[in-house]
Amino acid sequence: MARGAVLLNRHGPDDTDVETVAATPTYLLTTEEVHTMTPERVLRTYVTLVAVSTGASSMIWGINTLFLLDAGLSIGKAFAANAFFTAGMVLFEVPTGVIADTVGRRASYLLGTATLFGSTLLYLLLWRAHAPFVLWAVVSVLLGLGFTFFSGATEAWLVDGLHATGYRGSLDAAFAKGQVASGIAMMGGSIGGGFLAQVTNLGMPYVVRALLLGATFVVAWRAMRDLGFTPKPRVSVRGEMGGIVRASLRHGLLNPPVRWVMLAGPFTAGVSVYGFYAAQPYLLQLYGHADSYWIAGLSAGIVAGAQIAGGASASYVARIFRDRIVILIGAITTSAAVIALIGLVTSFWAALGLLMVWGTMFAAMTPVRQAYLNSHIPSAQRATVLSFDNLLGSAGGVVIQPGLGRSADLWGYGQAYLLAAGIQVLAVPFLALARRKAVEVTPDQPLALRA
């Protein structure tokens, strides 16, 4: 062992030292890191990473659909491009999850930042050239690849780091802090992007996004360390991937409490992406001025504000309702009703208010769902299983987004929102099955049991 280094051992379910268990990984940290890395610092680093990456990415979220329409795509093709982005996530979720579980969470995060930087610049070039749809499809897949490096790896990095530093708090509260930080960053980024597009053009937010992604890479390079996790030695890529995928299936789709929550994901994920991006042209239509880009940015900022409120309320809701599945069922049912109302109203202000309610419900649900899944997945397979969960959600988006986009082409945004509400309700029966199978832990049990 190197001088000045300490081995940290994970504790078992009974909170006893598992040094005698051969299969338990050990974590090599320097003496300085042992004294400086605390649960608070790990959580602070996680919140910082979430904030900087979301702030960078959200510069274009408020105007992305308008950007695609301005590039010459129809509504149907704009959502088809989004579907190719989602298809990229489907294709690369598991491979990038394997990278996070073998090479490391930090490496995965850095690769994601670099990929998003390059693909953002390519998107800008396609807009300037009014490129054909096939090129939009290819670059959209690359954007999807970039985001898959983030999905699962960031959450797994947080939980592993909290484990290694002896965190005894609630995972719901930890994820909720990230949700609030993400909401604040999204509010600033999306509103800023909308106003920037208004005073310059629709391409300028993409330039700023690329610059901020470069800053995100620097922050992650300096602040991220793979605590609580030792990358597995690679023998053969095929055998390694096969072993990890089999293990992730065992703890994912073959694990009943996790299976049904994962299978509910495609319905909610596909609808949420459409609901957010369709709001941009729909609100402009209700407002009556198609070139008021600041309205699109403002609507995205309102959703971000709702995300802050929802994330802040998640831990309180979890204390009142101890059954996380009950929380998810209630949030999904309520938000589906709100989506239907968005499609029925004809007032801009009413639609804007309903959009905020919908965003609050979705944000409150997200950290609860994250905590539920993490509580049923071991660390060694955590990033891969979470990536597989994102894969299923993305698969739903590949089908649902172009379908709802085509519906908006044929019948209008209002009817498409009504259809989206019906699709989201289909998630409820799967969650009901999860409630029958789940065995939840109590809030006073240590993190070793809950994650």
Beta strands, then each sheet from edge to edge (+ up, - down):
strand 1: 5-9
strand 2: 26-30
sheet 1: 1+ 2-
end
